[in-house]
Amino acid sequence: MIPATILVPLDGSAVSRESLSSICHLFDPQRYQVIVLRVADPPAGVLAEPVRVLPVNGWGLPEFHSARQFETSRHPIYPLQSEASLEAELAAELLDQSHSLIDAGFSVQPVVRFGDPAEEIVAYARSGHVDMIAMATHGRAGISRLLVGSVAERVLKASPVPVLLVRPVAPRGGVMEHTVISLVHQ
């Protein structure tokens, strides 16, 4: 039997990791595998400013404004290099954050994408490699929700697969409780 795949988006916050314990409690590691997804902003490279060239005896002599400009002109870091480095760093972080799933027996695969979080989560779900999305919601309401928006809400509206939303509840006796607020398939 081929295991079903659960996509778990994590944004680096403690709240987003709350969905991991719910997965451990609700799903059988023999029947489900997990893809942990981190969507980040695309990194920029470190490139030098254009150098001003001074004409000296028929030669063009570069004029650098600082030692940093000189160093980055000699050793630029291109955006693709920054992206590869950040991707490796975030994938390692995802595996580190997924120890509870791994310890419970789940097969875990880290995936890193760059772009808008809701769009990338839905695009990955549409790729056909996912049977369900399980994600925590930050539980924002009112003005903060209007200003920041809700990634969970956007995913819920556009997802081609069922979405399990988990809302962290304030700790009781030092233990964080979770409430599964919905499992929706549109």
C-alpha positions in Angstrom: 0.0 0.0 0.0 1.3 3.4 -1.0 1.2 5.8 1.9 -0.9 9.0 1.6 1.0 12.3 1.7 0.4 15.1 4.1 1.9 18.5 3.3 2.8 20.5 6.4 3.7 24.2 5.7 6.1 25.6 8.4 7.0 29.3 8.5 9.7 29.1 11.2 7.4 30.1 14.0 6.5 28.1 17.1 2.8 28.4 16.1 3.4 26.8 12.7 5.1 23.8 14.4 2.0 23.2 16.5 0.5 21.1 13.6 3.3 18.6 14.0 2.0 17.2 17.3 -1.5 17.0 15.9 -0.3 14.9 13.0 1.5 12.5 15.5 -1.8 12.1 17.4 -4.2 11.8 14.5 -2.4 9.8 11.8 -0.7 6.4 11.5 2.9 6.6 10.3 2.4 3.4 8.4 -0.3 4.9 6.3 1.0 8.5 5.9 4.2 10.2 4.9 4.9 13.9 5.5 6.3 16.6 3.4 7.3 19.7 5.4 7.3 22.8 3.3 9.0 26.2 4.0 8.2 29.1 1.7 10.7 32.0 2.0 11.3 35.3 0.3 13.7 34.9 -2.6 17.2 36.0 -1.5 19.1 38.7 -3.2 22.8 38.3 -4.1 25.6 40.5 -2.9 26.8 42.4 -5.9 29.0 45.5 -6.0 27.8 48.8 -7.1 29.0 49.8 -10.5 32.6 51.1 -10.4 33.5 54.5 -11.6 36.4 54.4 -14.1 38.9 57.2 -14.0 41.0 57.8 -17.1 44.7 57.8 -16.2 47.3 58.1 -19.0 45.0 56.4 -21.4 44.1 53.6 -19.0 40.9 53.1 -17.1 41.5 52.9 -13.4 38.6 51.7 -11.2 37.7 53.9 -8.3 36.2 52.1 -5.3 34.3 53.9 -2.6 35.0 51.4 0.1 36.9 48.2 0.9 33.5 46.3 0.8 32.8 47.5 -2.7 36.3 46.4 -3.8 35.8 43.0 -2.1 32.3 42.4 -3.5 33.5 43.3 -7.0 36.2 40.7 -6.7 33.9 38.0 -5.1 30.3 38.6 -6.0 27.6 36.4 -4.5 25.0 35.8 -7.3 21.3 35.4 -6.4 21.3 31.7 -7.5 24.2 31.1 -5.1 22.3 32.8 -2.2 19.2 30.8 -3.1 21.0 27.5 -3.1 22.6 28.3 0.3 19.4 29.4 1.9 17.5 26.4 0.5 20.0 24.0 2.1 19.9 25.9 5.4 16.1 25.9 5.5 15.9 22.2 4.5 18.2 21.3 7.4 16.1 23.5 9.7 12.9 21.7 8.6 14.3 18.3 9.4 15.5 19.6 12.8 11.9 20.9 13.5 10.4 17.5 12.3 12.1 15.3 14.9 8.7 14.6 16.6 7.4 13.2 13.3 10.5 11.2 12.6 10.6 9.8 16.2 6.9 8.8 15.7 7.9 6.8 12.6 6.8 9.1 9.8 8.8 9.4 6.6 9.6 13.1 6.4 10.8 15.0 3.3 11.8 18.7 3.5 10.9 21.0 0.6 11.9 24.6 0.2 10.2 27.0 -2.2 10.6 30.8 -2.7 7.7 33.2 -3.3 4.3 34.0 -1.8 3.5 31.4 0.9 -0.2 30.8 0.0 0.5 30.6 -3.7 3.4 28.2 -3.3 1.6 25.9 -0.8 -1.4 25.6 -3.2 0.9 25.1 -6.3 2.7 22.3 -4.5 -0.6 20.7 -3.6 -1.7 21.0 -7.2 1.4 19.1 -8.3 -0.3 15.9 -7.5 2.1 14.8 -4.8 -0.2 15.7 -1.9 -3.3 14.1 -0.5 -3.9 16.6 2.3 -2.5 19.9 3.8 -2.2 20.2 7.6 -1.3 23.6 8.9 -1.5 25.7 12.0 -3.4 29.0 11.9 -2.1 31.9 13.9 -5.6 32.8 14.9 -5.4 36.5 14.0 -8.6 38.4 14.0 -9.8 42.0 13.4 -7.4 44.6 12.2 -4.3 42.4 12.2 -6.0 39.9 10.0 -7.0 42.6 7.6 -3.5 44.1 7.5 -1.5 40.9 7.4 -4.0 38.6 5.7 -4.4 34.9 6.4 -2.2 32.4 4.6 -4.4 29.6 6.0 -7.6 31.3 4.7 -6.1 31.7 1.2 -4.9 28.1 1.1 -8.2 26.9 2.3 -10.0 28.7 -0.5 -7.7 27.6 -3.3 -6.6 24.1 -2.2 -7.4 21.2 -4.5 -7.0 18.8 -1.5 -8.5 18.7 2.0 -7.0 21.1 4.5 -6.7 20.4 8.2 -6.4 23.6 10.2 -5.0 23.4 13.8 -5.3 26.3 16.1 -3.0 26.4 19.2 -4.8 27.1 22.4 -3.2 28.9 25.4 -1.2 26.6 27.6 -2.8 24.9 30.6 -0.6 23.7 33.4 2.5 24.4 31.2 1.2 22.3 28.3 0.1 23.7 25.0 -3.2 22.3 23.9 -4.4 22.1 20.3 -7.8 22.4 18.7 -8.4 20.9 15.3 -10.7 23.6 13.9 -11.6 22.2 10.6 -11.0 19.7 7.9 -12.3 21.1 4.7 -12.3 20.0 1.1 -13.9 22.4 -1.3 
